Amino acid sequence: MDYFDLSHHYGSMRKAFERTDSKFLVISFSSDWLFPPATMKKIVSALRRAGRDVSYTEVETNKGHDAFLEESEILTGLLSNFMEHAL
């Protein structure tokens, strides 16, 4: 996971995302050191340049990388809202 580079296989993230027809929800956590918000914003930018439908939210938390486990109520709300509108 630390060495995976989507752009390596397609030439760029934008080109990789052009091959999709999904709606995307990208969630980042402000204190996540493994997948920091800056990295997630690059993914969102590539999705937008590829013309994909993408929603982005950054959750303020001090829980670090484990925030996706610790902030389950917030995450559940975001996912539920996305699924309701995506379908």
N, C-alpha and C positions, 0 to 999 in steps of 0.2 A: 504494500500500500504506500510506503514511503517513496518508492521509486516509479510508480505508475505514472505515465505521461500520455494522456489521451491524444495530445497533438502529435506525438511521435508516429502514431499509426495512420493519421489522416492529413498530416501537414500543418494543421492548426486546430484549435478547439472549435472555431467557427465552422470549419469544414466538416468536422465530426458531427456537430449538432445540426447541420443542414440536412443530414440523412434521417432526421427524426420528424415525427409529426405529433409528438406528445405535448401536453401542457406541463410546465415545470414549476415546482415550488422549491425554492432554495432557502434554507433556514441556517443562519449562523448564530453563534453565541459569542458575545463580546469578549469573553475571557478564554476562548478555546485557543490553545497554543498549537494543536496538531493541525486543525483546519481553521485557521484564523479568518476573520471577516474579510480581510484584504484578498485572500485567495478565493473565497466564495464570491466576492464581487467581480473578480476576473472571470469566473465561470458565468455569472449573470450577464456580464458584458458580452462575452462570446455568444451566449444564447440570443441576446438581443440583436447582435450583428448578423446572426444567422436567420433572423426573422422569426424566432420561436416565441411562443406565448410563455412568459416567465414572470413569476411573482417572487419577490425577495423580502425577507424579514430578518432583522438582526435583533436577537433577544438579549437584553441587558442582564447580565448575571456575573457573579464572582465564582461560579462553580467550575470553571475551566472546561477541559475536554469532556468531563462527565456530565456536563449540563444537560445533555440529551436524555440522561437517566434521571437526573435530579429535578428537572423542570417539566415533569410529565404533564401537568395540568395545562401549562402554556402550550406545549407541543401538541397536545390533544386538540386544543381549541383551534390552533393554526391549521392542523391537518384536516379537521372536520370542516372548517370553513372552506378550505381549498377544494376538498372533495365535493362539497355541496355545489360550488360554483363551476367546477371543472366538468361535472357531469351534466 
